[in-house]
Amino acid sequence: MPVRSAAPPATDVVGLALEVLVAQGMSRPAARTALKAMAQERGLPVTRCAALVVAAVDGRMG
């Protein structure tokens, strides 16, 4: 049986984070811009910032 990692691939994480932001009432372009801005403000790559958004919604922090 193949071993699965706990973290989804980076493209999936960005997609999931965008879905979270869209669910909060943002348009998809606005969600993408907001995610990029959040990452830039924190000095993180977009994928890492997206992973933090997904983890926060999922109840995991780290």
N, C-alpha and C positions, 0 to 999 in steps of 0.2 A: 504494500500500500504506500503511495507517495506521501511524503511529509509535506504538510502545508505550513507556511509561515503564518504568524499571528497578524502580520500587517499586510493589507492588500497592496498590489502594485501601485506605484506612484500615480499613474494616470487614473486609476480607479479612485484613489484618495482625493484627487483634485475634483473628479466628477461628483463624488459623494459630498464633498464640502460645498460645491456649487449647488447641489440639490438641497442641502440644509439651508443655505442662504436664500434660495428661491422660495423654499417653504416658509420663510420668514416674511415674504412679501416683496422681495426684490425681483427685478427682471433678470434674465440670465446675463446680459451684458453688464448690468450694474453689479451683479454678484461676482463676476469675474474681475471687474475693476476693484471692488471692495477687497477681494481676497489678495490681489496683487498689492494693494495699498497696505493691508494689514501686515503682509510679509515684509514689505519695504520698511515700514515703521519699526518693526522688531528686528530687522537685519537678518531675516531668515529666508531660506529658499521658499518659493511658493508651495512646493510639495510638503515641506515640513510644517508650514503654517496650516495647510489644508489638513494634514494629519492631526494637528492639535484641535482644529475645529471638529473634526470627526470624533476624536477621542472625547472631547468635552460633551458632545451630544450622546455619545455611547456610554458616558459615565466613567470613563477611564481618563486619568490625568497622567501626563508624563512625557 
